[in-house]
Amino acid sequence: MLTSLLAGLGIVQLSFQLGLMTYRSITWTQETRAAQTRVQGLERDVQVLQDAERAANDPVYLEQLARCQGFVGAKETVVVSPTAPSTPSENCNARRLP
């Protein structure tokens, strides 16, 4: 009788431990995937910032950025079309920075 009771308790404990192990395994897998996704997003942000840093030292890029904002050279003549858009967004590509 005592042996049967102990065997039953052991089976209950084993079942509980297996269920807990399965639950932990599933949640760990989900959290790992979420962390990997976040790391990939942060790596993309770092790459964008490194590209922006490299471009900030490039005179051609800075000239293009100035033109995008509406600046012109000292020896240039400004000619504006009457049908020109009020914002220069057609000529410029927006760059998302994190």
matplotlib code that plots the C-alpha trace (Angstrom):
import matplotlib.pyplot as plt

x = [0.0, 2.7, 4.7, 1.7, 1.2, 4.8, 4.8, 1.6, 3.2, 6.3, 4.2, 2.4, 5.7, 7.3, 4.2, 4.4, 8.2, 7.7, 4.9, 7.0, 10.0, 7.9, 6.4, 9.9, 11.2, 8.4, 8.7, 12.5, 12.2, 9.8, 11.9, 15.0, 13.3, 12.1, 15.7, 17.2, 14.7, 15.5, 19.3, 18.8, 16.9, 19.6, 22.3, 20.3, 20.2, 23.9, 24.5, 22.3, 24.2, 27.6, 26.5, 25.3, 28.6, 30.6, 28.3, 28.7, 32.4, 31.7, 31.6, 29.5, 26.9, 26.9, 26.4, 23.6, 22.0, 22.3, 20.7, 17.9, 17.2, 17.1, 20.6, 22.4, 26.0, 27.3, 27.9, 24.7, 21.5, 18.2, 15.4, 12.1, 9.3, 5.8, 4.6, 7.3, 6.2, 6.4, 8.6, 11.7, 10.6, 10.5, 14.3, 15.2, 15.1, 14.2, 16.6, 15.4, 17.8, 17.1]
y = [0.0, 2.4, 1.5, 2.2, 5.6, 6.5, 5.4, 7.5, 10.6, 10.0, 9.8, 13.0, 14.8, 13.5, 14.7, 18.1, 18.4, 17.4, 20.0, 22.7, 21.8, 22.0, 25.4, 26.8, 25.4, 27.1, 30.5, 30.4, 29.8, 32.7, 35.1, 34.0, 34.8, 38.2, 39.0, 38.0, 40.2, 43.1, 42.5, 42.5, 45.8, 47.3, 46.1, 47.7, 51.0, 50.8, 50.3, 53.3, 55.5, 54.4, 55.2, 58.6, 59.2, 58.3, 60.4, 63.4, 63.6, 63.4, 66.9, 65.6, 64.3, 67.5, 69.5, 67.3, 67.6, 71.4, 71.5, 69.3, 71.9, 74.7, 76.2, 77.3, 78.1, 81.7, 81.9, 80.1, 81.7, 80.5, 79.8, 78.8, 77.4, 78.8, 75.2, 74.1, 72.3, 74.4, 71.7, 70.2, 66.7, 65.5, 65.9, 64.5, 61.1, 61.0, 59.0, 57.5, 57.7, 55.7]
z = [0.0, 1.0, -2.1, -4.4, -2.7, -3.1, -6.8, -7.4, -5.8, -7.9, -11.1, -10.1, -9.4, -12.6, -14.6, -12.9, -13.6, -17.3, -17.7, -16.1, -18.3, -21.4, -20.3, -19.6, -22.9, -24.9, -23.1, -23.4, -27.1, -27.5, -25.5, -27.4, -30.7, -29.4, -28.2, -31.6, -33.4, -31.2, -31.7, -35.5, -35.3, -33.2, -35.6, -38.5, -36.4, -35.8, -39.6, -40.4, -37.9, -39.2, -42.8, -41.6, -39.8, -42.9, -45.1, -42.7, -43.7, -47.4, -49.1, -52.0, -49.6, -47.6, -50.7, -51.8, -48.3, -48.5, -51.9, -50.6, -47.9, -50.5, -50.3, -53.4, -54.2, -54.1, -57.8, -58.8, -60.1, -58.6, -61.2, -59.7, -61.8, -61.1, -60.8, -58.4, -55.2, -52.0, -50.3, -51.9, -50.9, -54.5, -54.8, -51.4, -49.9, -46.2, -44.2, -41.0, -38.1, -34.9]

ax = plt.figure().add_subplot(projection="3d")
ax.plot(x, y, z, "-o")
ax.set_aspect("equal")
plt.show()
